[in-house]
C-alpha cells in the first residue's frame, strides 16, 4: 500500500512502546482501514518522502531525529538544524527517526506524547 491508498500514514516501530501505544489508539478508534502502518525500519521512507514529511511537520524539524547513537554514527547537532540536514541524516540512518510519526495529506506530527495521537483521531471522527 502506498501513502495515496490511505489518508493517514503511521510510521511505526513495533519495538517502541510509544509507537505500539499509537497503533493501539488507531485500533481502538476503529481507524485501521484509514491508516497505512509503515514499519519504517523495514521500509524506510525515501529522500523524497522525507522531504515531503519535513515540509509539513508541525514539530521543530530537529525533533524528528532521535538523539541515540549519534557518536557512533557520526551525527552532530549541527546536522539536524535544518530540514535538508534532517533529511540527509534520516536517509542515511532511518533508525534515528522519531516515532510514532503521523502523516496526512496536509500535516505531519510526532505522536509524543501519545495524547497527540488520541486528539488527532478524535478530530477525524467528527
Backbone as a ProteinNet text record, in pm:
[ID]
protein_1_A
[PRIMARY]
XXXXXXXXXXXXXXXXXXXXXXXXXXXXXXXXXXXXXXXXXXXXXXXXXXXXXXXXXXXXXXXXXXXXXXXXXXXXXXXXXXXXXXXXXXXXXXXXXXXXXXXXXXXXXXXXXXXXXXXXXXXXXX
[TERTIARY]
83.2	0	87.4	53.1	126.5	52	118.3	56.9	-73.2	-84.2	-204.1	-324	-302.6	-412.8	-489.1	-425.6	-485.9	-462.4	-557.5	-538.3	-437.4	-403.9	-311.9	-205.4	-80.3	28.8	86.7	103.9	167.7	301.5	409.9	543.3	568	587.5	577.6	701.8	741.6	845.7	784	756.8	689.7	768.5	897.8	976.9	966.6	900.4	888.8	754.2	758.2	635.6	540.4	590.9	504.6	443.9	519.4	469	359.8	380.4	276.3	150.8	167.8	51.7	-24.7	47.1	-19	-98.1	-40.1	-110.6	-234	-222.1	-336.8	-447.2	-409.1	-508.1	-582	-508.9	-571	-670.9	-629.1	-716.4	-839.5	-821.4	-934	-1031.3	-979.4	-1065	-1137	-1103.7	-1164.8	-1118.3	-997.5	-947.7	-847.4	-837.8	-734.7	-752	-874.4	-895.4	-848.5	-834.1	-793.4	-646	-574.7	-435.1	-345	-244.3	-141.8	-27.3	-3.3	104	231.2	333.8	461.1	566.3	620.8	733	858.4	892.1	993.1	1133.2	1158.6	1290.1	1300.7	1186.6	1183.1	1167.9	1091.7	1065.1	1089.3	1215.6	1245.2	1187.5	1143.7	1096.3	1211.6	1179.6	1280.4	1316.2	1419.3	1457.3	1339.8	1270.5	1155.5	1042.5	1016.3	912.5	950.6	1078.1	1124.3	1113.6	1145.6	1133.5	987.9	894.3	752.4	706.4	754.9	719.4	770.3	897.2	959.8	889.1	844.1	779	648.1	582.1	454	460.4	580.8	598.8	559.5	471.9	426.8	526.6	612	710.7	839.5	925.3	1057	1127.4	1186.6	1241	1344.2	1423.5	1525.1	1466.9	1341	1276	1246.8	1255	1228	1342.5	1455.8	1573.8	1597.3	1595.8	1626	1772.3	1801.9	1936	2022	1994.3	2072.4	2177.9	2290.9	2399.4	2459.5	2444.6	2499	2650.2	2720.1	2866	2911.8	2854.1	2899.5	2857.2	2750.8	2705.2	2764.7	2833.6	2895.5	2797.9	2687.5	2586.5	2611.9	2596.2	2614.4	2487.1	2476.8	2361.5	2350	2461.6	2460.1	2396.3	2406.6	2349.8	2197.5	2133.3	1986.3	1923.3	1996.6	1944.1	1853.2	1867.2	1788.2	1708.7	1607.8	1527	1614.9	1702.9	1790.5	1881.4	1930.7	2016.2	1942	1819.7	1738.3	1710.8	1676.7	1651.2	1777.4	1892	2017.8	2048	2030.5	2057.6	1961.8	1833	1735.4	1744.1	1790.4	1813.1	1926.5	2031.7	2147	2121.7	2040.8	2018.9	1870.6	1787.9	1643.2	1606.5	1693.4	1665.5	1659.5	1709	1706.8	1576	1484.5	1358.5	1275.7	1228.1	1142.1	1009.9	959.7	832.6	747.5	620.8	547.4	535.5	528.9	513.6	383.8	297.6	168.8	177.3	139.5	146	12.8	-40.6	-161.7	-126.7	-226.2	-202.3	-150.6	-189.6	-152.9	-77.1	-49.1	25.9	103.3	205.7	283.7	317.6	312.3	348.4	398.3	478.6	532.4	428.9	395.1	291.7	341.8	412.2	460.4	423.8	358.7	304	189.9	156.3	57.6	-79.8	-104.8	-231.7	-249.5	-138.8	-148.3	-216.1	-185.8	-248.3	-396.6	-430.1	-571	-649	-591.9	-658.7	-678.5	-577.4	-585.5	-696.3	-700.9	-803.1	-941.8	-953.9	-1084.1	-1130	-1037.3	-1073.1	-1116.8	-1067.9	-1104.1	-1237.6	-1285.8	-1409.2	-1534.4	-1516.5	-1633.1	-1686.2
-118.1	0	124	217.1	343.1	444.8	556.5	660.6	710.2	702.5	751.9	661.4	535.3	443.1	478.6	546.2	580.5	727.7	790.7	931.9	956.6	852.2	868	758.5	798	701.2	710.8	595.9	586	517.4	591.9	532.4	470	338.3	257.1	170.2	157.3	62.6	-24.6	-152.1	-237.6	-258.9	-227.6	-242.3	-120.8	-15.8	108.3	113	135.4	140.2	249.2	369.9	480.6	450.5	387.9	353.2	245.9	148.6	45.7	109.6	208.3	277.6	353.3	414.1	486.5	389.9	275.1	175.3	124.1	103	59.2	165.3	293.3	401.3	399.6	373.5	363.7	248.3	135.3	17.8	43.2	104.7	134.4	233.4	323.2	422.1	362.7	237.2	173.6	235.1	288.6	361.4	281.8	151.9	74.4	76	88.6	94.1	226	328.4	460.6	489.2	394.9	419.4	314.9	362.5	277.3	271.3	154.1	137.8	96.9	180.2	155.1	124.9	6.1	-29	29.4	149.5	227	168.3	78	13.9	-91.2	-150.6	-247.9	-179	-70.2	5.2	153.4	195.1	335.2	430.2	548.2	646.9	692.7	720.5	769.6	914.3	963.7	1103.5	1195	1167.3	1249	1242.6	1123.1	1110.2	1187.6	1179.7	1255.5	1405.5	1451.2	1594	1638.4	1554.7	1587.6	1589.9	1495.7	1490.5	1615.1	1646.2	1761	1890.9	1901.1	2023.4	2051.1	1947.8	1969.8	1933.8	1913.8	1877.6	1993.3	1965.4	2067.5	2088.8	1992.2	1999	2061.6	2111.6	2158.9	2045.5	2075.9	1972.2	1883.4	1939.5	1860.3	1753.7	1771	1672.4	1541.7	1541.9	1420.7	1320.3	1365.3	1279.4	1242	1112	1061.9	1090.2	1109.5	1150.6	1032.8	913.2	798	757.8	710.5	657.3	759.6	888.6	989.6	977.4	955.2	948.2	837.4	718.2	607	621.5	699.1	720.9	846.9	926.1	1047.7	1161.1	1163.5	1267.9	1375.1	1500.9	1612.3	1696.2	1781	1869.9	1960.3	2001.6	2086.9	2015.3	1884	1806	1811.5	1840	1835.1	1972.2	2078.7	2214	2259.2	2198.2	2240.2	2122.3	2153.8	2049.5	1960.4	2020.9	1942.3	1851	1901.8	1821.7	1703.6	1726.2	1618	1512.1	1554.5	1458.7	1376.9	1441.9	1370.6	1268.7	1309.5	1218.3	1098.7	1123.6	1014.6	926.4	981.6	898.7	800.1	848.6	764.1	672	718.1	643.4	641.6	565.6	567.5	525	450.4	406.9	523.8	641.1	758.6	836.5	796.1	869.8	853	966.2	963.9	898.8	822.8	754.9	764.5	747.9	729.1	861.4	851.3	968.2	951.5	1051.7	1050.3	1149	1102.8	1187.7	1180.6	1297.1	1305.9	1386.3	1413.1	1489.3	1630	1687	1826	1851	1745.8	1768.9	1643.5	1666.8	1557.9	1598.7	1501.5	1532.2	1406.6	1430.2	1322	1290.2	1164.2	1121	1106.7	1206	1212	1347	1352.1	1239.4	1173	1053	975.4	1040.4	1134.4	1207.9	1282.6	1318.9	1386.5	1296.3	1166.9	1071.1	1059.5	1049.6	1040.2	1163	1282.1	1406.2	1409.3	1364.8	1361.7	1266.5	1147.7	1050.4	1100.5	1164.8	1219.7	1327.9	1409.5	1517.8	1463.8	1347.2	1287.2	1214.6	1183.1	1103.6	1191	1322.5	1413	1434.5
0	0	0	-78.2	-78.8	6.4	29.9	112.3	48.7	-83.8	-150.1	-127.8	-88.8	-63.5	63.3	155.1	283.7	313.8	378.4	409.7	522.1	599.1	711.9	705.5	729.6	739.9	880.1	942.9	1074	1054	1074.3	1069.5	1206.2	1206.1	1326.8	1346	1472.5	1512	1619.9	1590.5	1687.8	1817.3	1818.4	1940.7	2031.8	1985.5	2062	2134.8	2265.4	2346	2297.4	2273.2	2229.3	2092.4	2007.5	1875.2	1886.1	1972.1	1994.7	2053.6	2143.6	2200.4	2091.9	1999.3	1890.7	1802.7	1772.4	1692.1	1766	1895.8	1975.8	1973	1977	1972	1838.2	1730.2	1597.5	1595.9	1652.1	1655.3	1741.5	1857.2	1946.4	1884	1801.8	1735.9	1614.6	1582	1466	1335.4	1334.3	1217.9	1134.9	1157.6	1087.9	936.1	887.2	742.6	683.1	766.8	720.8	741.7	803.4	838.5	774.4	704.3	646.1	746.5	803.4	901.3	827.3	838.6	772.3	878.6	873	961	895.4	937.3	865.6	873.7	968.2	970.8	861.2	823.4	714.3	579.4	577	454.6	483.4	484.2	517.3	412.8	456.5	360.3	271.8	146.1	51.6	85.3	20.4	40.2	5.7	-104.2	-144.7	-43.6	10.6	113.5	238.7	277	394.2	371.2	250.8	220	232.7	185.6	195	340.7	421.6	563.6	635.1	613.9	680.8	641.6	516.5	468.7	541.7	592.7	661.5	809.9	861.6	1001.9	1093.1	1188.4	1283.9	1397.1	1419.6	1526.9	1473.1	1562.4	1515.5	1441.2	1327.7	1239.4	1309.2	1397	1467.2	1558.2	1600	1687.9	1616.1	1483.3	1406.1	1416.3	1471.2	1481.9	1627.4	1653.4	1788	1820.6	1947.9	1990.5	2038.1	1990	2035.7	1932.2	1981.6	1898	1802	1832.9	1743.8	1729.8	1842.6	1837.4	1743.8	1760.4	1677.2	1530.9	1505.6	1368.1	1305.7	1386.5	1335.7	1311.1	1383.5	1369.3	1475.2	1435.8	1529.2	1534.7	1634.7	1647.4	1525	1469.8	1350.9	1232	1229.3	1118.5	1114.1	1225.9	1231.7	1257.8	1226.7	1247.1	1133.8	1016	900.5	845.7	766.2	702.6	614.9	535.8	448.9	530.3	642.5	728.9	787.8	833.1	890.1	783.7	663.3	554.5	526	523	496.4	606.3	731.8	843.6	839.5	818.6	820.4	696.2	586.2	467.5	495.4	560.5	592.1	710.8	807.1	932.2	968.3	895.4	922.1	1064.1	1128.9	1266	1363.5	1322.8	1409.8	1400.8	1312.4	1300.4	1427.1	1478.9	1597.8	1560.2	1652	1629.8	1753.9	1736.6	1612	1536.5	1405.6	1320.6	1242.4	1248.7	1179.3	1063.4	944.3	825	751.3	717.8	636.8	511.8	430	308.1	337.1	452.3	478	607.1	684.1	807.4	847.4	929.5	987.4	1129.7	1221.4	1359.1	1429	1530.7	1612.3	1719.3	1733.6	1827.5	1969.6	2016.8	2154.2	2210.9	2322.9	2398.2	2320.6	2359.7	2285.1	2283.2	2372.3	2370	2238.1	2174.5	2044.4	1941.1	1948.3	1856	1887.6	2016.4	2056.7	2009.8	2029.1	1986.6	1836.2	1762.9	1618.1	1572.2	1630.2	1592.2	1627.2	1742.8	1783.6	1686.9	1640.3	1548	1412.5	1374.4	1246	1250.5	1370.8	1380.4	1376.8	1374.5	1374.9	1236
[MASK]
++++++++++++++++++++++++++++++++++++++++++++++++++++++++++++++++++++++++++++++++++++++++++++++++++++++++++++++++++++++++++++++

